[in-house]
Amino acid sequence: MPYSGGRIKEGRAFGLRPSLPARPRDVDIGAASTFAAEAELAQLDYLVSAFVTLLVVVEPLGLAPVFLAATEGLDTPTRRVIAFKACVYALAILTGASLVGQRLLATLGISLPAFRIAGGLLLFSIASEMVFGVRVQRDSRAAEQALAEHVHHIAAYPLAIPLMAGPGAITATVLLAGEARGDIAKLALLNGVVAANMAICFVLYLVADRVARFFGTAANLVLTRLLGVLLASLAVQFVVDGARAFL
C-alpha cells in the first residue's frame, strides 16, 4: 500500500514514530490493575459498613453502665476476668454465626433476601428501642435480674447473651456474611471487625467506671438515640436490598 507507506515515511521525516497498536500484554496488565483497584475499593466499603453496623448494634459504650450494674460489689481482678470471658463468649457466638449462618439458612430453606427483610425489620425494632430509651431500661432489668438470681456466670448471661451477642448482633453478622457471597477475604474482614468490636467492649469494661463518670446519664442517652437513628437507616437499607432481590 504505497499511500500508507508514504505516510509512515513522511512521519519519520518529521521525527515522528508511527502509532502502533497496544500489545495484548499491556491491555491485560491495565485490566488487571483496574480490577484489583475495584476489588480493594469494594473490600474497603464492606469493611466500613460491617464495622459501623456491628458497632451500632453491639453499642459498647452503652454497655459500660450495664457492666457496672452487673458486676457491682466485685473487686477489680474479678471484673477483669468477667469482662474477658464475656468478650470471648460473644466473639465465639458471632464468629460462628458468620461461618455457619448461611448454611443454616440454606438447610432451613430460607433465602438470603427473605432473611435480609426479616433481619432488617428486627434491627429496626431494636433501633426504635434505642431511640425511645426502651433498650437501656431492658438491659438494666436484665442485669438486675441476673444479680437477683445470684447468677455466678455473669459473663455468659446477661453480658455475652443477650447484651453483646444478642439477636440483633447475630442477625447483623449473618446479613453481613451473606453480603460477602463466599468471598474469603470479606469473611476474614468481617471476623476481624467482630474481634475489634469485642476488643472495644473489653477496654470499655475495664474503664467502665470512668466512662460512666465522664459521659454521665444524659450524654449516654443522647448518644444511644443518635446511634438508634443510624441503626434504623441501616435496617431500612437491609429491607430495601432484600425487597429489590425479589423484584
NORPEMO-V385283 format. One line per field, one symbol per residue. ss: DSSP state (@ for helix, = for strand, . for the rest). psi: psi as a letter, one per 40 degrees, with the letter a starting at -180 (. if undefined). burial: 1 if it has 24 or more other C-alpha atoms within 12 Angstrom, else 0. A space follows every 10 residues. Layout:
BEGIN
ss = ???
psi = ???
burial = ???
END
This chain:
BEGIN
ss = .@@@@@@@@@ @@@....... ...@@@@@@@ @@@@@@@@@@ @@@@@@@@@@ @@@@@@@@.@ @@@@@@@@@@ .....@@@@@ @@@@@@@@@@ @@@@@@@@@@ @@@@@@@@.. .@@@@@@@@@ @@@@@@@@@@ @..@@@@@@@ @@@@@@@@.. ....@@@@@@ @@@@..@@@@ @@@@@@@@@@ ...@@@@@@@ @@@@@@@@@@ @@@@@@.@@@ @@@@@@@@@@ @@@@@@@@@@ @@@@@@@@@@ @@@@@@.
psi = gddddddddd dddeeihihi ihiddddddd dddddddddd dddddddddd ddddddddgd deeddddddd fheiiddddd dddddddddd ddddddddde dddddddefh iddddddddd dddddddddd deeddddddd ddddddddef hdgdddhecd heddfadddd dddddddddd fehddddddd dddddddddd ddddddfddd dddddidddd dddddddddd dddddddddd ddddde.
burial = 0000000000 0000000000 0000000000 0000000000 0010011011 1111111111 1111111111 1000000011 0111111111 1111111110 1100100000 0111111111 1111111111 1010110011 0111011000 0011111111 1111111111 1111111111 0000011011 1111111111 1111111110 1100000001 1011111111 1111111110 1100000
END
